[in-house]
Amino acid sequence: MTDITVNKADMRSVTQSTFGRVLNVAGIYAVAVLFLAVGAVLQAAGIINNFLTASNMLNIVDAVSMLGIVSVGMAFVTYSGHYADLSVPTTMALTGIVCVEMLKYGFWPAVIFAFIVGSLVGLINAIAVGKFKANPIIWTLAMNYVSMGVIRLVWVNKQIYPDMQASSVRASDLFDSIYRYRFFGTIGLPVVVLIILVVALQFILKRSRFGNQLKMTGAARKAAQFSGINVERIIGVAFMICALTATIGGLTVTSLSRVGAWYNGAGYDFKAVTAVVIGGMTLAGGRGSIIGVLGGVLIIGLMNNIMTLLGVGTFSQDMIRGAIFIIVVGINAKSLRSLGRDDS
């Protein structure tokens, strides 16, 4: 019998750090509560005003609803082990401007056509990344520029307005209500849509056969292939889901601004990835939840609100979000290495 010796110095530690264990136990929502406490202390100290008011809390929820809609779709791409879909901003802009343009045929035909365009973008990404194994970052970034070129070519940098394009006042009003309609005069339609998406996509991710296959694909693609999973289809569906939520987000942002323009959706790619990572998903794939992503979105909303009340400028806020993203990615990478994974 052959003796097998093990060099203890070569054994990888699989114990989590104290910080990692605390995060797992407390959860991302404990961090959101911490931000609420920070805001309350700043208000009590007279540094900021009107933080703990019903109107401000509703403003925070309204502000994060659009980011949340985009983020829960982006989460599927990240969960599949493909980092992010960088074509999201122009998918939002393209579907929004297409919807406004098509309002001349009525509200519902315009919405349907917008979803067709968004699905087409998602399908192209799905085929390129899923079937032909294109680098997801390079490909979706290229797709971002292609979509922007289409917008610039067709609309020649023009801004188009729903009330001028719509076939009727009713069509214009319906488009306007995508963002502004409120249930019981309080809860915005985007918030309700976000809640529905969170419930549905959390079930799909954690309780469905597709979700289990997506987890294995993200965690270990080769093992998923050897087990008989059609990884090309699984990855493709993840990109299609991302394009679907980007379309919904694009219609909502365009309804909010009341103008179809190339810049609608700008920055939503990085904001969504930040929310996904803060919410506990690792860029390595196969780890995280939609509920966690929602927590990440709420944290970003609270953080942005507090910084705005403190008078922090937009560029400074971007730098702070970027720094937080780097820190969280670093923590995730260290945590994965301690658990025996170094593919983050």
Secondary structure, 3 states (H helix, E strand, C coil): CCCCCCCHHHCCCCCCCHHHHHHHHHCHHHHHHHHHHHHHHHHHCCCCCCCCCHHHHHHHHHHHHHHHHHHHHHHHHHHCCCCCCCCHHHHHHHHHHHHHHHHHHCHHHHHHHHHHHHHHHHHHHHHHHHHCCCCHHHHHHHHHHHHHHHHHHHHCCCCECHHHHCCCHHHHHHHHHHHHCEECCCEEHHHHHHHHHHHHHHHHHHHCHHHHHHHHHHHCHHHHHHCCCCHHHHHHHHHHHHHHHHHHHHHHHHHHHCCECCCCCCCHHHHHHHHHHHCCCCCCCCCCCHHHHHHHHHHHHHHHHHHHHCCCCHHHHHHHHHHHHHHHHHHHHHHHHHCCCCCC
